[in-house]
């Protein structure tokens, strides 16, 4: 249990921010390019072939995968 009252809220907020940071970091590493705020010294340029979103999730083990083209086409229609 993370506590009660305001302590529980603060603990849950900290856990959520930590999870979000881990997902952002994993997503940035999954791209072999620089894009947005993710600047990489080993891949300083944008890659036009990587114009897709990176889906990420997981708590114990963070995973990433590129969003499928089928999902993008469904969303556009």
C-alpha positions as CSV (number, residue, x, y, z in Angstrom):
1,X,0.0,0.0,0.0
2,X,1.3,3.4,-0.9
3,X,-0.2,5.2,2.1
4,X,-3.5,7.1,2.5
5,X,-4.8,10.5,1.8
6,X,-2.4,13.1,0.3
7,X,0.5,10.7,0.7
8,X,-1.2,8.1,-1.6
9,X,-1.9,10.7,-4.2
10,X,1.7,11.9,-4.2
11,X,3.0,8.3,-4.4
12,X,0.7,7.5,-7.3
13,X,1.7,10.7,-9.1
14,X,5.4,9.9,-8.7
15,X,4.9,6.3,-10.0
16,X,3.0,7.6,-13.0
17,X,5.7,10.1,-13.8
18,X,8.4,7.5,-13.5
19,X,6.5,5.1,-15.8
20,X,5.9,7.9,-18.4
21,X,9.6,8.8,-18.3
22,X,10.6,5.1,-18.9
23,X,8.2,4.9,-21.9
24,X,9.5,8.1,-23.4
25,X,13.1,6.9,-23.1
26,X,12.4,3.5,-24.6
27,X,10.5,5.1,-27.5
28,X,13.4,7.5,-28.2
29,X,15.9,4.7,-28.2
30,X,13.7,2.7,-30.6
31,X,14.1,5.4,-33.2
32,X,17.3,5.4,-35.1
33,X,17.0,9.1,-35.9
34,X,16.6,12.5,-34.1
35,X,13.1,13.8,-34.0
36,X,11.4,16.3,-31.8
37,X,13.0,16.5,-28.4
38,X,14.8,13.2,-28.9
39,X,18.2,14.3,-30.2
40,X,20.7,11.5,-30.8
41,X,24.4,12.0,-31.4
42,X,24.6,8.6,-33.1
43,X,21.7,9.5,-35.5
44,X,21.6,13.3,-35.8
45,X,19.3,13.5,-38.8
46,X,15.6,12.7,-39.4
47,X,14.8,9.6,-41.4
48,X,11.8,10.1,-43.7
49,X,11.2,6.3,-43.6
50,X,10.4,6.6,-39.9
51,X,7.3,8.7,-40.1
52,X,5.3,6.4,-37.8
53,X,4.4,6.4,-34.1
54,X,6.1,4.2,-31.6
55,X,3.7,2.3,-29.4
56,X,5.1,1.6,-25.9
57,X,3.9,0.1,-22.7
58,X,4.6,-2.2,-19.9
59,X,5.5,-1.6,-16.2
60,X,7.8,-4.4,-15.2
61,X,9.3,-4.7,-18.6
62,X,8.9,-1.7,-21.0
63,X,8.3,-2.7,-24.7
64,X,8.1,-0.7,-27.9
65,X,6.8,-1.4,-31.4
66,X,6.1,0.7,-34.5
67,X,2.4,1.4,-35.0
68,X,1.1,-0.7,-37.9
69,X,0.2,0.8,-41.2
70,X,-3.2,-0.8,-41.0
71,X,-4.0,1.0,-37.8
72,X,-3.0,4.3,-39.4
73,X,-5.2,3.7,-42.4
74,X,-8.2,2.8,-40.1
75,X,-7.7,6.0,-38.1
76,X,-7.6,8.1,-41.3
77,X,-10.9,6.8,-42.6
